[in-house]
Amino acid sequence: MTDADPDLHALRCGDETAFVHLVHRWSGPMRSVARGFVTTEASAEEVVQETWLAVVRGLDDFEGRSTLRTWVFRILVNTAKRRGAREQRVLLWSDLSDEHGPTVDPSAFQGVDDQYPGGWRTFPQTWRPVDEAVLDAEVREQLGQAVSRLPDRQRIVVTLRDVLGHSSREVCDLLDISAANQRVLLHRARASLRTTLASYLAPEPVTKGGHP
């Protein structure tokens, strides 16, 4: 079988540089997902390490029925669930009555057939002008902080969907949740992140003297 995924092909060829690069790219989001299932940051880090060990050991047996990324994150979620059970940390996905946060009209987000599914259709009209390079770094930092503050279930879903690019079906399969619950959690997370950025990028107030 030919490996269509270049990352998978590189790993199977023993490319250590490719493996290090993959660990660097995915370990941050992996910790974010794992943290929702376990009790401490240290536990989340150990789950990530266990996952990478399992990936190395199981690579030859991976049949490619899913993407490499989906396979890795399935191992991660299963490992995190087992660790969470040992720590008596249970994350319930069936009851979302305690979910909270701002909401945004769903039409504000691009649809599944648009160029950027889940992206905003328009940006707030009042965002202050910022140098593009500075804006990119600032927004990335603000988004990272905002994602880390989300409730566990929202953070896990938005990380899988919008940070890593998994499809709705993949996320439902990985987390064993309904499509309806996945939509609720994703919408709440996106609405919260949009509210945070809109507040951060709003024009600074002008005093009577004409200066911020």
DRENPA-3360 file (N, C-alpha, C; in nm, 2 decimals, always signed):
BEGIN
1 = MTDADPDL = +0.08/-0.12/+0.00/+0.00/+0.00/+0.00/+0.09/+0.13/+0.00 ~ +0.06/+0.22/-0.09/+0.14/+0.34/-0.10/+0.08/+0.44/+0.00 ~ +0.17/+0.51/+0.08/+0.12/+0.61/+0.17/+0.10/+0.74/+0.10 ~ -0.03/+0.78/+0.09/-0.06/+0.91/+0.02/-0.03/+1.02/+0.11 ~ -0.04/+1.00/+0.24/-0.01/+1.11/+0.34/+0.14/+1.12/+0.35 ~ +0.20/+1.24/+0.32/+0.34/+1.26/+0.32/+0.40/+1.24/+0.46 ~ +0.32/+1.28/+0.56/+0.37/+1.27/+0.70/+0.39/+1.12/+0.73 ~ +0.29/+1.04/+0.70/+0.29/+0.90/+0.72/+0.40/+0.83/+0.65;
9 = HALRCGDE = +0.42/+0.87/+0.52/+0.53/+0.81/+0.44/+0.66/+0.84/+0.50 ~ +0.68/+0.97/+0.55/+0.81/+1.00/+0.61/+0.83/+0.93/+0.74 ~ +0.73/+0.91/+0.82/+0.75/+0.83/+0.95/+0.78/+0.69/+0.92 ~ +0.72/+0.63/+0.82/+0.74/+0.49/+0.79/+0.88/+0.47/+0.72 ~ +0.94/+0.58/+0.67/+1.07/+0.57/+0.61/+1.18/+0.60/+0.72 ~ +1.13/+0.62/+0.84/+1.23/+0.65/+0.95/+1.29/+0.79/+0.95 ~ +1.22/+0.88/+0.90/+1.26/+1.02/+0.89/+1.25/+1.08/+1.03 ~ +1.36/+1.09/+1.11/+1.35/+1.15/+1.24/+1.31/+1.29/+1.24;
17 = TAFVHLVH = +1.36/+1.37/+1.14/+1.33/+1.51/+1.13/+1.18/+1.53/+1.12 ~ +1.12/+1.45/+1.03/+0.98/+1.46/+1.01/+0.90/+1.43/+1.14 ~ +0.95/+1.33/+1.21/+0.88/+1.29/+1.34/+0.89/+1.41/+1.44 ~ +1.00/+1.47/+1.45/+1.02/+1.58/+1.54/+0.93/+1.70/+1.50 ~ +0.92/+1.72/+1.37/+0.84/+1.83/+1.32/+0.69/+1.80/+1.36 ~ +0.65/+1.68/+1.34/+0.51/+1.64/+1.37/+0.48/+1.65/+1.52 ~ +0.57/+1.61/+1.60/+0.56/+1.63/+1.75/+0.54/+1.77/+1.78 ~ +0.63/+1.86/+1.72/+0.62/+2.00/+1.75/+0.49/+2.06/+1.71;
25 = RWSGPMRS = +0.43/+2.02/+1.59/+0.31/+2.07/+1.54/+0.19/+2.03/+1.62 ~ +0.19/+1.91/+1.66/+0.06/+1.85/+1.72/+0.06/+1.84/+1.87 ~ +0.17/+1.85/+1.94/+0.18/+1.83/+2.08/+0.10/+1.93/+2.16 ~ +0.10/+2.06/+2.11/+0.03/+2.16/+2.18/-0.12/+2.14/+2.18 ~ -0.18/+2.12/+2.06/-0.33/+2.08/+2.06/-0.36/+1.95/+2.13 ~ -0.26/+1.86/+2.13/-0.29/+1.73/+2.20/-0.30/+1.75/+2.35 ~ -0.21/+1.84/+2.40/-0.22/+1.87/+2.54/-0.35/+1.94/+2.58 ~ -0.39/+2.03/+2.49/-0.52/+2.10/+2.51/-0.64/+2.00/+2.52;
33 = VARGFVTT = -0.64/+1.91/+2.43/-0.75/+1.81/+2.43/-0.74/+1.72/+2.55 ~ -0.62/+1.67/+2.57/-0.60/+1.57/+2.69/-0.64/+1.64/+2.82 ~ -0.61/+1.77/+2.83/-0.63/+1.84/+2.96/-0.78/+1.83/+3.00 ~ -0.87/+1.82/+2.91/-1.01/+1.82/+2.94/-1.05/+1.69/+3.01 ~ -0.97/+1.58/+2.99/-1.01/+1.45/+3.04/-0.94/+1.42/+3.17 ~ -0.83/+1.49/+3.20/-0.75/+1.45/+3.32/-0.75/+1.57/+3.42 ~ -0.68/+1.54/+3.54/-0.70/+1.64/+3.65/-0.59/+1.75/+3.65 ~ -0.47/+1.72/+3.59/-0.37/+1.82/+3.60/-0.29/+1.83/+3.46;
41 = EASAEEVV = -0.22/+1.94/+3.45/-0.14/+1.97/+3.34/-0.03/+1.86/+3.32 ~ +0.02/+1.81/+3.44/+0.12/+1.71/+3.43/+0.07/+1.58/+3.37 ~ -0.06/+1.55/+3.41/-0.12/+1.43/+3.36/-0.14/+1.44/+3.21 ~ -0.18/+1.56/+3.16/-0.20/+1.58/+3.02/-0.08/+1.56/+2.95 ~ +0.03/+1.61/+3.00/+0.16/+1.59/+2.93/+0.20/+1.45/+2.93 ~ +0.17/+1.37/+3.03/+0.20/+1.23/+3.03/+0.12/+1.16/+2.93 ~ -0.01/+1.20/+2.91/-0.09/+1.14/+2.81/-0.04/+1.16/+2.67 ~ +0.01/+1.28/+2.65/+0.07/+1.31/+2.52/+0.19/+1.22/+2.49;
49 = QETWLAVV = +0.28/+1.21/+2.59/+0.40/+1.13/+2.58/+0.36/+0.98/+2.55 ~ +0.26/+0.93/+2.63/+0.22/+0.79/+2.61/+0.16/+0.77/+2.47 ~ +0.09/+0.88/+2.42/+0.03/+0.87/+2.28/+0.14/+0.86/+2.18 ~ +0.25/+0.94/+2.19/+0.35/+0.93/+2.09/+0.43/+0.80/+2.09 ~ +0.44/+0.74/+2.21/+0.50/+0.61/+2.22/+0.42/+0.51/+2.15 ~ +0.29/+0.52/+2.17/+0.19/+0.42/+2.11/+0.19/+0.44/+1.96 ~ +0.21/+0.56/+1.91/+0.22/+0.59/+1.77/+0.34/+0.52/+1.71 ~ +0.45/+0.53/+1.77/+0.58/+0.47/+1.72/+0.57/+0.32/+1.72;
57 = RGLDDFEG = +0.51/+0.27/+1.83/+0.50/+0.12/+1.84/+0.40/+0.06/+1.74 ~ +0.29/+0.14/+1.71/+0.18/+0.09/+1.63/+0.19/+0.13/+1.48 ~ +0.29/+0.20/+1.45/+0.29/+0.26/+1.31/+0.29/+0.15/+1.20 ~ +0.36/+0.05/+1.22/+0.37/-0.06/+1.12/+0.23/-0.13/+1.10 ~ +0.15/-0.13/+1.21/+0.02/-0.19/+1.20/-0.09/-0.10/+1.16 ~ -0.06/+0.03/+1.14/-0.16/+0.13/+1.10/-0.20/+0.10/+0.96 ~ -0.33/+0.07/+0.93/-0.38/+0.03/+0.80/-0.42/+0.15/+0.71 ~ -0.42/+0.27/+0.76/-0.46/+0.38/+0.68/-0.60/+0.40/+0.65;
65 = RSTLRTWV = -0.69/+0.34/+0.73/-0.83/+0.36/+0.71/-0.88/+0.49/+0.75 ~ -0.80/+0.57/+0.82/-0.83/+0.71/+0.86/-0.70/+0.78/+0.83 ~ -0.71/+0.92/+0.84/-0.58/+0.99/+0.82/-0.49/+0.97/+0.94 ~ -0.36/+0.99/+0.92/-0.27/+0.98/+1.03/-0.31/+1.06/+1.15 ~ -0.35/+1.19/+1.13/-0.39/+1.28/+1.24/-0.51/+1.22/+1.32 ~ -0.61/+1.17/+1.25/-0.72/+1.11/+1.31/-0.68/+0.99/+1.40 ~ -0.60/+0.91/+1.34/-0.55/+0.79/+1.42/-0.47/+0.83/+1.54 ~ -0.39/+0.93/+1.53/-0.31/+0.98/+1.65/-0.40/+1.04/+1.75;
73 = FRILVNTA = -0.50/+1.11/+1.71/-0.59/+1.17/+1.81/-0.69/+1.07/+1.87 ~ -0.72/+0.97/+1.80/-0.80/+0.86/+1.85/-0.72/+0.79/+1.97 ~ -0.59/+0.77/+1.94/-0.51/+0.71/+2.05/-0.50/+0.81/+2.17 ~ -0.49/+0.93/+2.14/-0.48/+1.03/+2.25/-0.60/+1.04/+2.33 ~ -0.72/+1.04/+2.27/-0.85/+1.05/+2.34/-0.87/+0.92/+2.42 ~ -0.84/+0.81/+2.37/-0.86/+0.68/+2.44/-0.76/+0.68/+2.56 ~ -0.64/+0.72/+2.54/-0.54/+0.72/+2.65/-0.58/+0.82/+2.76 ~ -0.63/+0.94/+2.72/-0.68/+1.04/+2.81/-0.80/+0.99/+2.89;
81 = KRRGAREQ = -0.89/+0.92/+2.83/-1.01/+0.87/+2.89/-0.97/+0.77/+3.00 ~ -0.88/+0.68/+2.97/-0.83/+0.58/+3.06/-0.76/+0.65/+3.18 ~ -0.68/+0.75/+3.15/-0.61/+0.82/+3.26/-0.71/+0.89/+3.35 ~ -0.81/+0.96/+3.28/-0.91/+1.03/+3.36/-0.99/+0.94/+3.45 ~ -1.02/+0.82/+3.40/-1.10/+0.72/+3.48/-1.02/+0.68/+3.60 ~ -0.89/+0.66/+3.59/-0.80/+0.63/+3.70/-0.80/+0.74/+3.80 ~ -0.81/+0.87/+3.75/-0.81/+0.98/+3.84/-0.94/+1.03/+3.89 ~ -1.04/+0.94/+3.85/-1.18/+0.97/+3.89/-1.23/+1.10/+3.83;
89 = RVLLWSDL = -1.19/+1.13/+3.71/-1.23/+1.25/+3.64/-1.31/+1.21/+3.52 ~ -1.44/+1.24/+3.53/-1.54/+1.20/+3.42/-1.59/+1.32/+3.35 ~ -1.57/+1.32/+3.22/-1.62/+1.43/+3.14/-1.75/+1.39/+3.06 ~ -1.86/+1.44/+3.10/-1.99/+1.39/+3.04/-2.02/+1.48/+2.92 ~ -2.06/+1.41/+2.81/-2.09/+1.47/+2.69/-2.24/+1.47/+2.65 ~ -2.32/+1.39/+2.72/-2.46/+1.38/+2.68/-2.54/+1.49/+2.74 ~ -2.51/+1.55/+2.85/-2.59/+1.66/+2.91/-2.51/+1.79/+2.90 ~ -2.57/+1.88/+2.82/-2.50/+2.01/+2.80/-2.58/+2.13/+2.87;
97 = SDEHGPTV = -2.66/+2.09/+2.97/-2.74/+2.19/+3.03/-2.66/+2.29/+3.11 ~ -2.53/+2.25/+3.15/-2.45/+2.35/+3.22/-2.35/+2.43/+3.13 ~ -2.36/+2.41/+3.00/-2.28/+2.49/+2.91/-2.32/+2.63/+2.91 ~ -2.23/+2.72/+2.91/-2.26/+2.87/+2.91/-2.17/+2.94/+2.82 ~ -2.20/+3.07/+2.80/-2.12/+3.15/+2.71/-2.21/+3.23/+2.62 ~ -2.14/+3.33/+2.55/-2.22/+3.41/+2.45/-2.26/+3.32/+2.33 ~ -2.36/+3.37/+2.26/-2.40/+3.31/+2.13/-2.39/+3.41/+2.02 ~ -2.38/+3.36/+1.90/-2.38/+3.45/+1.78/-2.47/+3.38/+1.68;
105 = DPSAFQGV = -2.54/+3.47/+1.60/-2.62/+3.41/+1.50/-2.54/+3.32/+1.41 ~ -2.59/+3.19/+1.39/-2.51/+3.09/+1.31/-2.48/+3.14/+1.17 ~ -2.56/+3.23/+1.12/-2.54/+3.28/+0.98/-2.41/+3.37/+0.97 ~ -2.35/+3.41/+1.09/-2.23/+3.49/+1.09/-2.11/+3.40/+1.05 ~ -2.12/+3.27/+1.06/-2.01/+3.18/+1.03/-2.04/+3.12/+0.89 ~ -1.93/+3.09/+0.81/-1.94/+3.03/+0.68/-1.98/+2.89/+0.69 ~ -2.06/+2.85/+0.59/-2.11/+2.71/+0.59/-2.01/+2.61/+0.54 ~ -2.05/+2.48/+0.54/-1.96/+2.37/+0.51/-1.92/+2.38/+0.37;
113 = DDQYPGGW = -1.99/+2.44/+0.28/-1.96/+2.44/+0.14/-1.88/+2.57/+0.10 ~ -1.86/+2.66/+0.20/-1.79/+2.78/+0.17/-1.64/+2.76/+0.17 ~ -1.56/+2.86/+0.13/-1.42/+2.85/+0.11/-1.35/+2.82/+0.25 ~ -1.40/+2.89/+0.35/-1.34/+2.87/+0.49/-1.45/+2.82/+0.58 ~ -1.49/+2.70/+0.58/-1.60/+2.65/+0.67/-1.58/+2.68/+0.81 ~ -1.68/+2.74/+0.88/-1.67/+2.78/+1.02/-1.61/+2.91/+1.04 ~ -1.55/+2.97/+0.94/-1.49/+3.11/+0.95/-1.60/+3.21/+0.95 ~ -1.56/+3.33/+1.00/-1.66/+3.44/+1.00/-1.68/+3.50/+0.86;
121 = RTFPQTWR = -1.81/+3.53/+0.83/-1.84/+3.58/+0.70/-1.79/+3.73/+0.69 ~ -1.80/+3.80/+0.80/-1.75/+3.94/+0.80/-1.68/+3.97/+0.93 ~ -1.59/+4.07/+0.92/-1.52/+4.11/+1.04/-1.60/+4.23/+1.10 ~ -1.59/+4.25/+1.24/-1.65/+4.37/+1.30/-1.60/+4.49/+1.23 ~ -1.69/+4.59/+1.20/-1.66/+4.71/+1.13/-1.57/+4.80/+1.21 ~ -1.57/+4.78/+1.34/-1.50/+4.88/+1.43/-1.36/+4.84/+1.47 ~ -1.31/+4.73/+1.42/-1.18/+4.69/+1.46/-1.08/+4.80/+1.43 ~ -0.99/+4.82/+1.52/-0.89/+4.93/+1.51/-0.78/+4.88/+1.41;
129 = PVDEAVLD = -0.72/+4.97/+1.33/-0.62/+4.93/+1.24/-0.49/+4.90/+1.31 ~ -0.43/+4.78/+1.27/-0.30/+4.74/+1.34/-0.21/+4.69/+1.23 ~ -0.08/+4.71/+1.25/+0.01/+4.66/+1.15/-0.01/+4.51/+1.14 ~ -0.01/+4.46/+1.02/-0.05/+4.32/+0.99/+0.04/+4.22/+1.07 ~ +0.17/+4.24/+1.06/+0.26/+4.14/+1.13/+0.24/+4.15/+1.28 ~ +0.22/+4.27/+1.34/+0.19/+4.28/+1.48/+0.06/+4.21/+1.51 ~ -0.04/+4.24/+1.43/-0.17/+4.19/+1.45/-0.17/+4.04/+1.45 ~ -0.10/+3.97/+1.36/-0.09/+3.83/+1.36/-0.04/+3.77/+1.49;
137 = AEVREQLG = +0.07/+3.83/+1.54/+0.13/+3.77/+1.66/+0.03/+3.80/+1.78 ~ -0.02/+3.92/+1.79/-0.11/+3.96/+1.90/-0.24/+3.87/+1.90 ~ -0.30/+3.85/+1.78/-0.42/+3.78/+1.77/-0.40/+3.63/+1.81 ~ -0.28/+3.58/+1.76/-0.25/+3.44/+1.79/-0.24/+3.42/+1.94 ~ -0.17/+3.52/+2.01/-0.16/+3.51/+2.16/-0.29/+3.52/+2.23 ~ -0.37/+3.61/+2.18/-0.51/+3.63/+2.24/-0.60/+3.51/+2.22 ~ -0.59/+3.45/+2.10/-0.67/+3.34/+2.07/-0.63/+3.22/+2.16 ~ -0.50/+3.20/+2.17/-0.45/+3.09/+2.25/-0.49/+3.10/+2.40;
145 = QAVSRLPD = -0.49/+3.22/+2.45/-0.53/+3.24/+2.59/-0.68/+3.22/+2.60 ~ -0.76/+3.27/+2.50/-0.90/+3.25/+2.50/-0.94/+3.11/+2.49 ~ -0.88/+3.03/+2.41/-0.91/+2.89/+2.40/-0.88/+2.82/+2.53 ~ -0.77/+2.85/+2.59/-0.73/+2.79/+2.72/-0.84/+2.81/+2.83 ~ -0.91/+2.92/+2.82/-1.01/+2.96/+2.92/-1.15/+2.90/+2.89 ~ -1.17/+2.84/+2.78/-1.30/+2.78/+2.75/-1.33/+2.66/+2.84 ~ -1.45/+2.63/+2.86/-1.49/+2.51/+2.93/-1.43/+2.39/+2.86 ~ -1.40/+2.28/+2.93/-1.33/+2.17/+2.88/-1.39/+2.12/+2.75;
153 = RQRIVVTL = -1.52/+2.09/+2.75/-1.58/+2.03/+2.63/-1.57/+2.12/+2.51 ~ -1.60/+2.25/+2.53/-1.59/+2.35/+2.42/-1.44/+2.36/+2.37 ~ -1.35/+2.36/+2.46/-1.21/+2.37/+2.42/-1.17/+2.25/+2.33 ~ -1.21/+2.13/+2.38/-1.17/+2.01/+2.30/-1.23/+2.01/+2.16 ~ -1.36/+2.05/+2.15/-1.42/+2.05/+2.02/-1.37/+2.15/+1.93 ~ -1.35/+2.27/+1.98/-1.30/+2.38/+1.89/-1.15/+2.35/+1.85 ~ -1.08/+2.29/+1.94/-0.94/+2.25/+1.90/-0.94/+2.15/+1.79 ~ -1.02/+2.05/+1.80/-1.02/+1.95/+1.70/-1.08/+2.00/+1.57;
161 = RDVLGHSS = -1.18/+2.08/+1.57/-1.24/+2.14/+1.45/-1.16/+2.25/+1.39 ~ -1.13/+2.35/+1.46/-1.08/+2.48/+1.40/-0.93/+2.49/+1.41 ~ -0.87/+2.43/+1.51/-0.72/+2.43/+1.52/-0.66/+2.32/+1.43 ~ -0.72/+2.20/+1.44/-0.66/+2.09/+1.36/-0.73/+2.06/+1.23 ~ -0.85/+2.10/+1.22/-0.92/+2.09/+1.09/-1.00/+1.96/+1.07 ~ -1.03/+1.89/+1.19/-1.11/+1.76/+1.17/-1.25/+1.80/+1.13 ~ -1.31/+1.71/+1.06/-1.45/+1.73/+1.02/-1.55/+1.70/+1.14 ~ -1.67/+1.75/+1.12/-1.77/+1.72/+1.22/-1.79/+1.57/+1.25;
169 = REVCDLLD = -1.79/+1.49/+1.14/-1.81/+1.35/+1.16/-1.69/+1.29/+1.24 ~ -1.57/+1.33/+1.20/-1.45/+1.28/+1.27/-1.45/+1.32/+1.42 ~ -1.49/+1.44/+1.45/-1.50/+1.48/+1.60/-1.60/+1.40/+1.67 ~ -1.72/+1.38/+1.61/-1.82/+1.30/+1.67/-1.77/+1.16/+1.70 ~ -1.70/+1.10/+1.60/-1.65/+0.97/+1.62/-1.54/+0.96/+1.72 ~ -1.45/+1.06/+1.72/-1.34/+1.06/+1.82/-1.39/+1.07/+1.96 ~ -1.49/+1.16/+1.98/-1.54/+1.18/+2.12/-1.66/+1.10/+2.16 ~ -1.72/+1.03/+2.06/-1.84/+0.95/+2.08/-1.95/+1.04/+2.13;
177 = ISAANQRV = -1.98/+1.15/+2.05/-2.09/+1.24/+2.09/-2.18/+1.26/+1.97 ~ -2.30/+1.31/+1.99/-2.39/+1.33/+1.88/-2.35/+1.45/+1.80 ~ -2.40/+1.46/+1.68/-2.38/+1.57/+1.59/-2.44/+1.70/+1.65 ~ -2.55/+1.68/+1.71/-2.62/+1.80/+1.77/-2.54/+1.86/+1.89 ~ -2.48/+1.77/+1.97/-2.40/+1.82/+2.08/-2.27/+1.88/+2.03 ~ -2.21/+1.82/+1.93/-2.09/+1.88/+1.87/-2.12/+2.02/+1.82 ~ -2.23/+2.04/+1.75/-2.27/+2.17/+1.70/-2.28/+2.27/+1.81 ~ -2.35/+2.23/+1.92/-2.37/+2.33/+2.03/-2.24/+2.37/+2.09;
185 = LLHRARAS = -2.15/+2.27/+2.12/-2.02/+2.30/+2.18/-1.94/+2.39/+2.09 ~ -1.94/+2.36/+1.96/-1.86/+2.43/+1.86/-1.91/+2.58/+1.85 ~ -2.04/+2.59/+1.85/-2.10/+2.72/+1.83/-2.07/+2.81/+1.96 ~ -2.08/+2.75/+2.07/-2.05/+2.83/+2.20/-1.90/+2.87/+2.20 ~ -1.82/+2.78/+2.16/-1.67/+2.81/+2.16/-1.64/+2.92/+2.06 ~ -1.69/+2.91/+1.94/-1.66/+3.01/+1.84/-1.72/+3.14/+1.88 ~ -1.84/+3.14/+1.94/-1.90/+3.27/+1.98/-1.82/+3.34/+2.09 ~ -1.77/+3.26/+2.18/-1.68/+3.31/+2.29/-1.55/+3.37/+2.23;
193 = LRTTLASY = -1.49/+3.30/+2.14/-1.36/+3.34/+2.08/-1.39/+3.47/+2.00 ~ -1.50/+3.48/+1.93/-1.53/+3.60/+1.85/-1.55/+3.72/+1.94 ~ -1.62/+3.69/+2.05/-1.65/+3.80/+2.15/-1.52/+3.85/+2.21 ~ -1.43/+3.76/+2.24/-1.30/+3.80/+2.30/-1.22/+3.88/+2.20 ~ -1.21/+3.84/+2.07/-1.13/+3.92/+1.98/-1.20/+4.05/+1.94 ~ -1.33/+4.05/+1.93/-1.40/+4.18/+1.90/-1.37/+4.28/+2.01 ~ -1.37/+4.24/+2.14/-1.34/+4.33/+2.25/-1.19/+4.37/+2.24 ~ -1.10/+4.28/+2.21/-0.96/+4.31/+2.21/-0.92/+4.41/+2.10;
201 = LAPEPVTK = -0.99/+4.39/+1.98/-0.95/+4.47/+1.86/-1.04/+4.60/+1.84 ~ -1.13/+4.62/+1.94/-1.22/+4.74/+1.93/-1.13/+4.86/+1.94 ~ -1.18/+4.97/+1.88/-1.10/+5.10/+1.89/-1.09/+5.14/+2.03 ~ -0.97/+5.20/+2.06/-0.95/+5.25/+2.20/-1.03/+5.37/+2.22 ~ -1.09/+5.39/+2.34/-1.17/+5.51/+2.37/-1.09/+5.64/+2.35 ~ -1.16/+5.74/+2.30/-1.10/+5.87/+2.28/-1.14/+5.96/+2.39 ~ -1.05/+6.03/+2.46/-1.08/+6.12/+2.56/-1.13/+6.26/+2.50 ~ -1.17/+6.34/+2.59/-1.22/+6.48/+2.54/-1.11/+6.55/+2.47;
209 = GGHP = -0.98/+6.53/+2.51/-0.87/+6.60/+2.45/-0.83/+6.54/+2.31 ~ -0.90/+6.43/+2.27/-0.88/+6.37/+2.14/-0.77/+6.27/+2.14 ~ -0.72/+6.23/+2.26/-0.62/+6.12/+2.27/-0.68/+6.00/+2.34 ~ -0.64/+5.88/+2.31/-0.68/+5.76/+2.38/-0.65/+5.76/+2.53;
% end
